Amino acid sequence: MADLLSLTTPLLIRYPDDTRHVMVACFRHPQGLLYFRPFWEQLPAAEGVRLVSGDIKGEGPWKVGDAVVTVLGCQGTHPQQAAELADWQFYLEQQGKYYPSRDELQSIAREKGFPV
C-alpha cells in the first residue's frame, strides 16, 4: 500500500469516540499528523486544520496515536463523509476560485502555528 503522506485521494480519520473527519490534505508534523478538513477556511481555526499526536504506523489503514486513517469510501461505505466531500468539491467548482497547492497549504499551516 502507498505511503499515507504521498496519497492524493481523500482520506478519513476515525477517533476512538467514533468521530470521523474527511482529510483533504495531510502533512507530517513533529508531533504526528496535521490535516485539513473540507471547508477548512470557513471553520473555526481549531476545527479546520487539525493535529493528531502520535507516531504514524501501518501501510493502510494507518494508525496515528489512537486514531485510524483509511481511504474515504464511497456513498455506501461512509455516506455522511462522502456527501461532505461532494458538497465541498461542488462548492469549490461553483466558487471558481484558485485552490492552494500542497506547498501553499503547508505555508498556511505554518501561518496557523503548525510547523510542517
N, C-alpha and C positions, 0 to 999 in steps of 0.2 A: 504494500500500500504506500501511497505517497506521503511525503513529509507534511505534517499539518500546516506548516508555515509557507509551503510552496503551492498549496491548493488555491484555485481561483473560484471554486464552486462555493455557494453559500453553505455555511455550517450552522449547526445547532449545538448549544451548550445547555446541559441539564444539571441543575444543582441538586443536592441531597433532599431539599424540601419540595422537589419536582417543579421548581421554577424553571422555565425554558426561555431562552433568548436566541433569536436569529443573529448570526455573526456575519456581517457583510465584508469585514476586513479584520485581520488579526495580525499581531506582531509579538515577537519575543520581547519580554520585559525582564529587567534584572530580578524581579520578584516572581515572575511567572509568565502570564499571557495577558496581553492587552487587546481588547476588541471593540469594534464599532458596531452599534445596532442600527437597524433601519430607522430612518428619521432622526439619526443621532444629532443633527444640527438643530432640531426642534425640541428635543427632550431636555430636561434639566441636566446640567453639566455632569452630575454624578450618575446619571442614567444612560446618557447617550454613548459615552465611552467608558468602558468598564475594565477593571483589573481583577484577574483571578490569580491568587497567590498559590504557588506550588510548582513542583517540577512537572515538565511536560513529558508524559510517558506513553508508550504504545505506538502502534502502527495503524490505528484506525479500527475501532474507536480509540480515542486518546483520553488520558486522564490528566487533569490539571488540578492538583490539590484534591479536593473532594468532588469536583465537577467532572462530568463526562462530555466530551465533544465528539459529535458524529457529523456525517454529511447530512444536510437537510433533506428529508424525504419528501415525497410528493404529497398531493392533497389527501391521499388515503392513509399515509403514514403519520404525518404531522399537519393536519388540516389547518389548525389555527395559525401556526407559524408559516406555513406555505402561503396562506392568504395574506399574512402581514408582509411577506416578501413581495408578493404580487402587487399589493397596494403600493408599496414603496417604489417598485420598478415602474408602475404606471405613473406615479407622482413625478418621478424623475423625467419620464418621457414627456409628460404634459408641461413640465416646467421648461424643458428645453435648455436647462442650464448646464454649464460645464460641470462635470463631476471630477473631484480631485483625483489625481493619480495616487498610486501607492506611496510614492515619495512625499507627495503633498500631504497625504493622510498622516504619515509619520511626523511631518513638521507640525501639523495640527495637534497631534498627540503631545509633542514636546511643548507646544504653547500652552497646553492644558496642564502641564506639570508632570507628564509621564515620559521618562527617558526611554527611548526605543532605539 
